[in-house]
Amino acid sequence: MAVSSPSRLRSVNRRSEGPAGLGEPAFDPVGIVERFARQLRTQERSPCTVKQYTHIARTFLAFVAKPLEEVSLRDLERYREHLVLQRHYSKNSVYTTVRGLTCLFRSFGLAIAEGLEVPRRPERLPRYLSPEETHRLIEVVAGSPRDSAIVHVLAYGGLRVSELCDLEVQDIDLDHQILHVRSGKGDKDREVVLDPQARTAIERYLAVRESGRRSSRLFPVGPVSVERLIRRSAEAAGIARRVTPHMLRHTLATSLLAGGMDIRYIQKLLGHASVATTQIYTHVDTSALRTAYERARPRY
């Protein structure tokens, strides 16, 4: 069964007054999605989450074609089966969809989605750059103060791309070499140490920026622009793999762990809610694993 188009979503299955004057609310999928989006913004969810969850809500409503109050657990299970068997969704995509649907029903005071089983996501090792590749990436953008500052903040601060785009000028404390991340993932604030090289890159950018258009945001760009910048810069640096801003976050964590930094400090720096999330990097540092093995290997 194919998911309905947006045009069908606007007209599908509208209900009017029922028999004997019993009022049955009209099915208004567009209104539901708009109300859901407002609630997500009120909760200060990230723009990426709002966009992703509203898309999930829109496609689900087009599929089920009934008010949320009438949706059964079987409807939800049938939709998940459709995503896997007809749309060929990956486990990660199904996981995100279930989370989005659970949030949708909770927002309207309904608990039916709580019974929908969340698939276990496959654990994949994070992809990261080598020190030499990271150096080449930084060198490629050296001619642009703005691009250089962006890459330095990502590579030395480990920020998520949404956090970088939300940074304001007042969040940079050059005197104390601290960068304040406001309302990061999970609506948590944190402080990030500003590496001397990142500080120099930011100062250089600010000196040029002051002569241009003023803005409260440090980098008045969007996530898509940053992703495009990193991808093109990596290509210019001769890095064969597809590079994303998030890879620089993984690169920092891996480098700090290899350098002997306590994993609890790495957790705090990255803004992970649990150290269990940070522990994945212990599986990445194969050099430390090899050294430990050499010390303890059996002598048959």
PyMOL commands that set and color helices and strands:
alter all, ss='L'
color gray80, all
select helices_A, chain A and resi 6-11+19-21+29-42+47-64+68-70+73-85+91-107+112-115+131-140+145-157+161-166+169-171+196-209+223-236+245-258+263-270+275-283+286-296
alter helices_A, ss='H'
color red, helices_A
select strands_A, chain A and resi 172-173+178-181+190-193
alter strands_A, ss='S'
color yellow, strands_A
deselect
rebuild
show_as cartoon
